[in-house]
Amino acid sequence: MSKDVFEMLCSMDRKKVELQIVLQCAPTLSGLKTSNLLILPREQERSAHYALRGIGLIGYRLAYDRHRVVLLVFRKEMLMHYLKREDVRIFLQSLGYEGNFGISLAHFQKRYQDFVNRRMNFPHEMGVFLGYPLCDVKGFIDNEGDNFRMVGYWKVYQNVHQTRKLFQQFDDIKDDMVCRLSKGDSLETIMKESVKHSLAS
């Protein structure tokens, strides 16, 4: 984040749902990524669902964690397409996933809730539901989180040069969205303009 954008951010109301959606989910809003986590105070859950519905995204509650809610914010068609990929489907089947998109999502939700509420094993397949490259999800599991070649939005084990460029796009789009929000643009306008920009670049 540039100094100018950081200063702009400091003058904004960090409690606003729209700002948190931009800060935590900019790559998904722009269409560069299938999904992001959105973590908010519980009392903002309804406002978040309303804001996300207005821009065509889904906020699927994964768990309540103390006074917070954890939502998986995603583009349904993109996430469904990714989970249907043969290599991804085989990977999920190896972890006990069966059935259609809704069943898989519910199964992941239960595993994540078990981790949050009962401190059971962390569901490393979360990376798949967040749209991370499968090679990096497997690399993280095989190396127990070590021996990564780069770290950014996730730990990277392969395709470092390509992923570094992608991370820079994520940062740039987030800065742009923060600037637009500070000028009074709506989430819908910001999202439309960002998708156009992403397609053009």
N, C-alpha and C positions, 0 to 999 in steps of 0.2 A: 504494500500500500504506500503510495507516494505521500510526502509530507503534507502537500496541499489537501489531499483527500482525508488524511488523518485529522488535520485541523478542522476540516469541514464536519467530519464525523463527531468530533468532540463537542461541536455546537448543536448537534441534533439530539432528539429525545431517544435514547437507546432503548427505552421501554416500549416504543411503538412496534406493533406486530409487523407492519410493513417493512420497517428497517431491519428487523431481525430476519425476516424472510429473505431479504436481499443479502444480508451479511452471511447467512448460513446456507443459502440455496441458490446463489447467483448462477453457478454452472448449469443447474437444472432449469432455471427460468429461461436461460439463453438457448437451451436445446443442445448444449455441448455435453451434457451428462444426463443419464437416465434418472438419477435420484440423489437426494441428500438427506441427512438427518436434520431435523429442526427441533431444538430443545428450548422450551419456553416455560414460564411459570404456569401452573395448572389453570389459573383463572383466565389465561389468554387462549386456551384451547379453542373455544367456540369462535373467537375472533379470527384465529388462524384458519380454521376450516372455512369460514365465510370468505376470507381474503383469497385463499387458495382456489376455492370453487369459482370465484370470479375471474380467474386467469386460466382455468382449465386444468389445474393440477390436483392431485389427490394427496391428502394428508392422512395417512393411515397410522393410528395410534399403536405404537409398539409396547409402551409401558408407562406407568407412572413411577417416577423415581423421586422419593421424598416429596418436595413441593413442586416438582417439575413434571412436564409431560414430554415424552420423546415420540416424535412423529417421523415416519418415513414419508418424505415428500417425493412424489415421482410422476413421470409422464407414463401413463398406463401402456400405451402402444409400444414405447421404447423398451420399457422394462419387460413386458411380455415377450417381445421379440428376442431380447437378450437371453431370457431364461429358457426359451425354446431352442436355442442353439445346441447342437448335439453334444459338444464337449461340455457345455455348462450343465445340460440336463443329466449327463452321465455323472458328472461331479456331484450334483445334488442328490442323485439316486444313491451314490456311495455313502451319503450321510443320512440316508433314510427318508429322503423326500420322495413322495409319490403323488400322483394326481395332477389336477389342473392348476392354473395360476392362483386361484383363490385359496385352494387347499395348501399350496406351497407357502403362500404368504401367511396364512393362519398358523402353519407349523413353525415358520420362522418366528412369528410373533410370540408363540408359546415358549420357544427356546430362549428368546431374548428376555421375556418376562421371568423365566426361571433363573436366568443369570442375574438380573437386576434384583429380584425379590428374595431369591434363595441362594444366591452366590454359587450357582451350579456352573458348569464349564461354559466359557465364553463361546458363542456360536460364530466361529470364524467364517462361516459362509455369509456372514453379514456383508463382506466385501462384494460378493456376487450381487446381493440385493441393492448394493450401492453402485452397481455398474462398474466396479473396478475390473481391469483386465484379469482374466482367469489365471494367466501365468503369474501375476503378482499375488493373487489370493493363495494359490498353491505354494508359491515361493515363501510367503509369510508363514504358512502352516508347516512346511518342510523344514524351515530354518528357525522355527519358534520365534519369529520376529527379529532375528539377527541376520547379519551378513547381507543386508540390503545395499543396493548400489546408490540409492538416492532416496530422500524422504521429502515429502511435500504434502499433498492432500491425502496420500497413502504411501506406504513403503513400496519402493519400486525395485524389482529384481531383474526385469528385462526391458528392452526398448527404452533405454534411459534418455537418449537424445529426443526421441519423439514425445515422450512423456513430459520432459522438461518444457518443451514448447507448449504442450497442452496446459500444464500448470500455469504458465505465463498468460495464456489466454483466459484461464479462470480468474487470475488476479486482475487482468485488464478489464474484464467484463464486470467484475465486482466493483472496481473503482468507478467505472462509467455509471453503473446503476446507482451507486451512492450519490454521485453528483446529480443525476437526474432526479432522484428522490428529494434531495435537498432543495431543488428548484421547484418542487411542487408537482412533478409528474406523477401520475397514478401508476400502480403496479402493472396494470393492463398495458398502458402506453410503453412503459419501460420494457416489459417483456416482448412486445411486438417489435420494438426497435432493435432490441438485443438479438432476437432471432434473425432478423434481416441482416444484421451485422455479422452474425456467426456464419450464415449461409454464404455471405459475400466473401468472407476471409478464407 
